[in-house]
Each structure stands twice: as structure tokens, then as C-alpha cells.
């Protein structure tokens, strides 16, 4: 359980405020053409630079448009059949008839179909034509997850697509309430997660997905305080596979 005074909130960007403006205006921020990063300067861990280079091409911005505004978040390519994993709360408005699309690292927008959602685990699966989908990301072996290992959170915070933030795994099985009424364990990280990061991957130093970013802890409704949570990849993988099989 979280200490008194802390609240866990989902981190999709919706209408209202800076995040809502970036997500809901008529001409949302588009991803610039992707270019592989240059070699790491002195003092920058080369493994994280390589991890970013592997992860960024497979991460997308997820955008939902409705008559009253919309929401945005992030997602990543799950397989070679055009399936995209994101958070259920990111695409909730799309279940009511909103238009859902993804924008890849190359800046191209693709209309997406919602295959299924699991609100209790806060996981959703979208589908785009497989020929148009970016390359999938590798999923980490959950047995390799360790407290203290370096990680990157990748996504589109505040509409800024292709953003990477670094941190460590702070806890591997923190009990929190994510999406549903029951507490489940989550990966806790101090990598900066902000509105719009929801649904994006938390990756290890090899660029493999160890979790799906979904929420942050705040003090009395404040912003990021360095405590973020991700759905563990094994649970996300199982939920996504079930949704795909039903879809």
C-alpha cells in the first residue's frame, strides 16, 4: 500500500491544460523523422544510448479524437501482425466511437482499430495493417528484472513524441491500484513519467520491454515526484495475448 497523502493517477493526456492542448488541438504535434542517435558522448552510458536506438522505432503515439476533445498516450508494437499494446484508459474514449490513430517514429499517421481492452489490468490492444506497422519490440524475460537496474521510459509525454527518460527499477512488485478496484503488483521506477507516457514501454538496457507505463504517484494532486508504475511485462503479455485471441 502507498503511504498516506500519496495518490496514484493514470498518465494519459486529455483535454484541458498543456497536455490537453497538445493532445486535442486540430494539428497535434507530429513525430519528426527518426534518425539513429550518434555515439554516446563521454560520461553517457553507451548501453542506454543503444537501448534508446532499439526501442524508439517501435514506440508510437496513440491519439483518440471525439466530438468533445480527445486523449493521447503512447504504445508499442507487440508482434509482427500489427498489434499495438497501450493502456486501456488511453483509448477509453475510443470505445464510444472516437477515432483512434497512431503516429510512428517516422511521423506517419495510421488509423487503428481497438481489438480489446482490460480495464482491471489497464491494458488495451490496437491493430493496424501489418505492412504499415513499425517493427515490434522484444519483450524481456521477467526473471531478469532486478531492483537497481537501469531503465528507460519511452513515449509521448505532453505530446512530445519520441521522448526518452532514464532511471532505475525502484521495486519489482509494488502493490498499487491500477485501473481496477483491486491492488496488483507493479514495477516501480524513478524514470520520469508524465501525462502522455501512458501505454509506452519501460525498457531495460537491452531495449527489451519490462513493463507498460501506466501511472504515477503524486502528493495532493501534484505532478511527477519521481515515482512511476508500470504493468509487469509478463502480465501485460498474457492479457494482450488473450485480447488478441478474442478479437
C-alpha positions in Angstrom: 0.0 0.0 0.0 1.1 3.6 -0.6 1.8 5.9 2.3 -0.8 8.4 3.4 -1.1 11.5 1.2 0.1 9.7 -1.9 -2.3 9.2 -4.8 -1.8 7.0 -7.9 -3.1 8.6 -11.1 -3.1 7.4 -14.7 -0.9 9.4 -17.1 -2.7 9.7 -20.4 -3.1 13.3 -21.7 -6.7 14.5 -22.1 -8.4 17.8 -22.8 -7.5 20.7 -20.6 -4.2 22.2 -19.6 -0.9 21.9 -21.5 -1.3 18.2 -22.0 -4.8 18.5 -23.4 -3.7 21.2 -25.8 -1.0 19.1 -27.2 -3.3 16.1 -27.5 -6.6 17.7 -28.6 -5.8 20.5 -30.9 -6.6 20.2 -34.6 -2.9 19.9 -35.6 -1.3 17.7 -32.9 2.5 17.5 -32.6 3.8 15.0 -35.1 6.9 12.9 -34.6 9.9 14.1 -36.6 11.5 11.6 -39.0 13.5 9.2 -36.9 17.3 9.2 -37.0 19.6 6.9 -35.2 21.5 8.7 -32.4 25.1 9.5 -32.6 27.7 7.6 -30.5 27.4 8.4 -26.8 29.4 11.4 -25.6 31.8 10.8 -22.7 30.0 10.1 -19.5 26.8 8.9 -21.1 26.2 5.1 -20.6 26.5 3.6 -24.1 24.1 0.8 -23.1 21.2 3.2 -22.6 22.0 5.0 -25.9 21.8 1.7 -27.7 18.6 0.8 -25.8 17.0 4.0 -26.9 18.1 3.3 -30.5 16.5 -0.1 -30.4 13.3 1.0 -28.7 12.3 4.3 -30.3 11.4 2.9 -33.8 8.8 0.6 -32.2 7.1 3.2 -30.0 4.1 5.1 -31.2 1.9 8.0 -30.1 -1.7 6.9 -29.6 -4.3 9.6 -30.3 -8.1 9.4 -29.7 -10.4 12.1 -31.2 -14.0 12.6 -30.1 -16.6 15.3 -30.6 -15.7 16.8 -27.2 -11.9 16.6 -27.5 -9.9 13.5 -27.0 -6.9 11.9 -25.3 -3.5 10.8 -26.1 -0.9 8.4 -24.8 1.8 6.0 -26.1 2.1 2.4 -27.2 4.5 -0.1 -28.7 4.4 -2.7 -31.4 3.7 -6.1 -29.8 4.1 -8.5 -32.7 4.5 -8.8 -36.4 0.8 -8.8 -37.1 0.3 -5.1 -36.5 -0.9 -5.3 -32.8 -0.1 -2.3 -30.6 -0.2 -2.5 -26.8 -1.2 0.6 -24.9 -3.2 1.4 -21.7 -7.0 0.8 -21.5 -7.5 4.3 -20.1 -5.8 5.9 -23.0 -8.3 4.5 -25.5 -11.4 4.5 -23.3 -13.0 7.3 -25.3 -12.5 5.4 -28.5 -14.7 2.6 -27.2 -17.6 5.1 -27.5 -17.0 5.8 -31.2 -14.0 8.1 -31.1 -11.4 7.9 -33.9 -8.2 6.1 -32.9 -4.9 6.5 -34.7 -1.2 6.0 -34.1 1.8 8.1 -35.2 5.0 6.3 -35.6 8.6 7.4 -35.3 8.6 8.4 -39.0 5.7 10.8 -38.4 3.2 8.8 -40.5 -0.4 8.6 -39.0 -2.2 5.3 -39.3 -5.8 4.6 -38.4 -6.1 2.0 -35.7 -8.8 -0.5 -34.6 -9.4 -1.3 -30.9 -9.1 -5.1 -30.6 -9.9 -5.3 -26.9 -9.4 -3.7 -23.5 -8.9 -5.0 -20.0 -9.6 -2.1 -17.6 -8.6 -4.1 -14.5 -5.1 -4.6 -15.8 -5.2 -1.3 -17.7 -4.1 -3.0 -21.0 -5.5 -2.5 -24.4 -4.6 -3.8 -27.8 -4.9 -1.9 -31.1 -4.4 -3.2 -34.6 -3.0 -1.5 -37.7 -2.3 -3.1 -41.1 0.8 -5.3 -40.5 2.5 -3.9 -43.6 2.3 -0.4 -42.2 3.3 -1.2 -38.6 6.8 -0.4 -37.3 9.0 -3.2 -36.1 8.0 -4.9 -32.9 9.9 -4.6 -29.7 11.4 -7.5 -27.9 9.9 -8.5 -24.5 12.2 -9.1 -21.6 12.5 -12.3 -19.7 10.6 -11.3 -16.4 13.1 -13.4 -14.4 15.9 -10.9 -15.3 14.1 -8.0 -13.6 16.1 -6.6 -10.7 15.9 -3.6 -8.3 18.5 -1.1 -9.3 18.8 -2.0 -12.9 18.8 1.0 -15.4 15.7 1.5 -17.4 14.2 3.9 -20.0 10.6 5.2 -20.2 9.8 5.8 -23.8 6.7 7.7 -25.1 5.0 11.0 -25.8 4.7 13.0 -22.6 2.7 16.2 -23.1 2.5 15.4 -26.8 6.3 15.4 -27.2 6.7 12.2 -29.2 9.9 10.1 -29.1 10.8 11.3 -25.6 13.1 9.1 -23.5 13.8 9.4 -19.8 16.2 7.3 -17.7 16.0 5.9 -14.2 16.2 2.6 -12.3 13.9 -0.1 -11.2 12.9 1.0 -7.6 10.8 -2.0 -6.8 9.7 -5.1 -8.7 6.4 -5.9 -7.0 4.9 -2.8 -5.5 1.1 -3.3 -4.7 -0.9 -0.5 -6.2 -4.4 0.0 -7.7 -4.0 0.3 -11.5 -7.3 0.7 -13.4 -9.4 -1.6 -11.3 -10.7 -1.8 -7.7 -8.2 -4.5 -6.6 -4.5 -4.0 -5.9 -2.0 -5.6 -8.2 1.8 -5.6 -8.2 3.6 -3.2 -10.5 7.1 -2.3 -11.4 8.1 0.9 -9.6 10.6 3.3 -11.3 12.0 6.7 -10.8 12.3 7.3 -14.6 10.3 10.5 -15.3 6.7 9.6 -16.4 4.3 12.3 -17.3 0.8 12.7 -19.0 1.1 11.2 -22.4 3.6 8.4 -21.3 0.7 6.0 -20.5 0.9 2.9 -22.6 4.5 3.4 -23.6 7.2 0.8 -22.8 9.6 0.7 -19.9 12.7 -0.9 -21.3 15.9 -2.3 -19.9 19.4 -1.6 -21.1 19.0 -4.1 -24.0 15.9 -2.2 -25.3 13.6 -5.1 -24.2 10.2 -4.2 -22.7 10.0 -4.9 -18.9 6.7 -3.1 -18.3 3.9 -0.8 -19.7 4.0 2.6 -18.1 0.6 3.4 -16.7 0.6 5.7 -13.6 2.5 8.0 -11.3 2.3 8.7 -7.6 1.5 12.3 -6.7 1.2 14.4 -3.5 -2.2 16.1 -3.2 -2.8 16.2 -7.0 0.7 17.4 -7.9 2.8 16.3 -10.8 5.6 13.8 -11.2 7.5 13.3 -8.0 9.8 10.5 -9.3 7.6 7.5 -8.5 6.1 5.8 -11.5 4.5 2.5 -12.1 4.4 0.0 -15.0 2.3 -3.1 -15.6 4.9 -6.0 -15.5 5.5 -7.3 -19.0 4.6 -10.9 -18.3 1.1 -9.9 -17.1 0.8 -7.4 -20.0 1.8 -10.1 -22.4 -0.7 -12.6 -21.1 -3.5 -10.0 -21.2 -2.6 -8.8 -24.7 -2.5 -12.4 -26.0 -5.9 -13.1 -24.5 -7.4 -9.9 -26.1 -5.9 -10.8 -29.4 -7.3 -14.3 -29.3 -10.8 -13.0 -28.6 -10.5 -10.2 -31.1 
